[in-house]
Amino acid sequence: MNSDEYDLSGHAKSDPGANSPLWEWMDQLKTNNTLVRLSVVKGKGVRFSIPGRILGYDSAAEMLTVYHVDEKKVYLLKLNEIDDFIPC
C-alpha cells in the first residue's frame, strides 16, 4: 500500500440514529404494514394529511417513504415536514 491509499476496512461510517427508538418504531410499523395518518407541512405552510403505510425509511437522511392509500401514490417526506404521526 503506498502513501496515497488508506485502509478503511472496519472504519465504515455508521449512523448513530439507526438504533434509536423512533427508527425501531418505524421499522415495526413497516413490518406490520400498519395504517398511519401523517399531518405534513410542506413549503410555504401548505398542510395536508396522508392516510398511508410506511414503505421504507432512511435514518441517515431522515427521509420517510409513505404510500398514500386513497390516492395510490408514493410520497418521499423529510422527517422535519411531519407535524403529527398517528397509527390507526
N, C-alpha and C positions, 0 to 999 in steps of 0.2 A: 504494500500500500504506500503510495507516495504522499507527499505533504498536502496535495490538493484533495485527497479523498478522506472521508470520515466514516467511521463505522457507527451507524445509527441503530444497529440492532439492539433491542432492549431499551431504547430511548424514544419509543413512539409517543407522540403527543397524546395524552389521554384527556378525556372530557370530564372535568370534576363534577359536572351536574348530571351525568348519566345515571348515577345511582341515587339521585335524590328522590324523596317521597312523591314529588309531583310526577316525575317521569315513570316511576313504578306504577302509580295510579293510572297514568295514560296507557301504559302497557297492558294493565288489567282491563281497562275499558275497551281497548283494541282487541285483545284476545277474546273477551266475552261478547264482542260485537254489540256493545251496549249503545242504545239510542241516547243521545245527548242534545241539549239545546244550548247553543252558544249565542251570546249577545256580543256583536262585533262592532267596533268603531273604526271606520276607515278614515282616510284623509278628509279634511275639511269638516269633520264632525258627522259624517254620514253614518247612521246607525242602521243595522239590520240584524235579524235573528235567523239562525241556521239550525233547523232540526236535522241532525245527521249522525253519522257514525265515523269514528276515527279510523282512518286508513293507515296512517303512519305518522311518525314524528322524527324530528332531528334535534336532539338535545343540544348539540354543539351550536347549531344555527338558530336554535329556539324557534323552529317552524313546526306547524301542525298541518297535516293533510286531512281534510274532512270531506266526506261525501254527503251532499245535501239530498235528503230522501225525497223531498217534494219536487225539486227542480231537476233531479237526477244529474247534477253537476258536481265536479270536484273542485274544492277551494283549497288554496295554499295560503295559510294565515301565519302572520308573525304572532308570537305569544303576547307581545305587548298590545296587539289590536283587540284581544279578547277581554271584554269587560266583565262578563259573567259566564259561568260554566255550570250547567245543571244536568246531572244524569237523570234520565227519565225512568 
